[in-house]
Amino acid sequence: MKHSIFVLFFLFPVLSLYAGKADVLDVDVKIVGKNKYRFDVTISHDDEGWHHYADKWDVVAPDGTVLGTRVLYHPHIDEQPFTRSLPSVKIPAGIQTVTLRAHDSVHEYGGKVITVELPQ
């Protein structure tokens, strides 16, 4: 019994790190209105279940301001990589590039990001 508790207490946190960080693999951006853009973003993460999965991605301005966030409400264990959209992100005039970054429930940010030039 003591051995089982030791394994669960000390090994479980290590196992939950196995999935790694969430990476942005691809971005498709289109103009949908004046200063409004649609983002289709492909994410890769070895989701393990509710305890460790890619849980959102952000559109970030060059100054670090988050302009839009797509929340991912469940793990995508059997759908990797996966693409999700954010249909109407308002981008202030003068911004020409944005960075897309993914977040996971254990590591938070830190995976591969992609910076894209906005279509005119």
C-alpha positions in Angstrom: 0.0 0.0 0.0 2.8 2.4 0.9 4.5 1.7 -2.4 1.3 2.5 -4.3 0.9 5.8 -2.6 4.5 6.7 -3.3 4.1 5.9 -7.0 0.9 7.9 -7.3 2.3 10.8 -5.4 5.7 11.1 -7.0 5.3 9.5 -10.4 1.9 11.0 -11.5 3.3 14.6 -11.8 6.1 13.3 -14.0 3.8 11.3 -16.2 1.6 14.3 -16.8 4.6 16.2 -18.2 5.0 13.5 -20.9 2.6 15.1 -23.4 4.9 18.1 -23.9 3.8 21.6 -25.0 1.2 22.6 -27.5 2.5 23.7 -30.9 1.0 25.8 -33.6 1.6 24.0 -36.9 -0.3 26.1 -39.4 -2.4 29.3 -39.7 -4.8 30.5 -42.4 -6.0 34.1 -42.0 -8.6 35.8 -44.1 -10.2 39.3 -44.0 -13.9 39.2 -43.0 -14.5 42.9 -42.6 -12.9 46.2 -41.8 -10.0 45.4 -39.4 -11.6 42.0 -38.8 -10.0 38.6 -39.6 -10.8 34.9 -39.4 -8.1 32.6 -38.1 -8.0 28.9 -38.8 -5.3 27.5 -36.6 -3.8 24.0 -36.5 -2.6 22.8 -33.2 -0.6 19.7 -32.2 -0.4 18.3 -28.7 -0.3 14.8 -27.3 -3.5 15.3 -25.3 -3.6 12.7 -22.5 -7.1 13.4 -21.2 -8.7 16.0 -19.0 -5.6 16.4 -16.8 -3.3 17.4 -19.7 -4.6 18.8 -23.0 -4.3 21.8 -25.3 -7.0 24.1 -23.9 -6.7 27.3 -25.9 -4.9 29.4 -28.5 -4.3 33.1 -28.8 -3.9 35.8 -31.4 -1.2 38.2 -30.0 -0.2 41.6 -31.2 3.6 42.5 -31.6 3.4 44.4 -28.2 2.1 41.3 -26.4 -1.6 42.3 -26.3 -3.9 39.3 -26.7 -6.4 40.3 -29.5 -8.4 37.1 -29.4 -8.6 33.7 -27.8 -10.1 30.4 -28.9 -10.9 28.3 -25.9 -10.8 24.5 -26.5 -13.3 22.9 -24.1 -12.1 19.3 -24.3 -9.1 17.0 -25.1 -8.5 16.0 -28.7 -6.9 12.6 -28.0 -8.0 10.9 -31.2 -7.8 14.1 -33.4 -4.2 15.2 -33.9 -3.3 17.6 -35.2 -6.6 19.5 -35.2 -7.8 22.8 -36.6 -10.2 25.3 -35.0 -11.4 28.7 -36.1 -11.9 32.1 -34.5 -14.2 33.9 -37.0 -14.1 37.6 -36.2 -11.0 39.0 -34.5 -10.7 42.8 -34.5 -7.1 43.9 -35.2 -6.3 47.6 -34.5 -5.3 49.6 -37.5 -1.5 49.8 -38.0 -0.8 46.2 -36.9 0.6 44.2 -39.8 1.6 41.0 -38.1 0.3 38.8 -35.3 1.6 35.7 -33.5 -0.4 32.6 -32.8 0.5 30.7 -29.7 -1.1 27.6 -28.1 -1.6 26.9 -24.4 -2.0 23.6 -22.6 -3.3 22.8 -19.1 0.0 21.7 -17.6 2.8 23.6 -19.4 0.8 26.7 -20.3 2.7 28.5 -23.1 6.0 27.6 -24.6 5.4 25.5 -27.6 6.0 26.4 -31.3 4.4 29.7 -32.3 3.8 31.2 -35.8 3.9 34.8 -36.8 1.8 35.8 -39.8 1.5 38.9 -41.9 -2.2 40.1 -42.1 -3.7 40.2 -45.6 -4.5 43.7 -46.8 
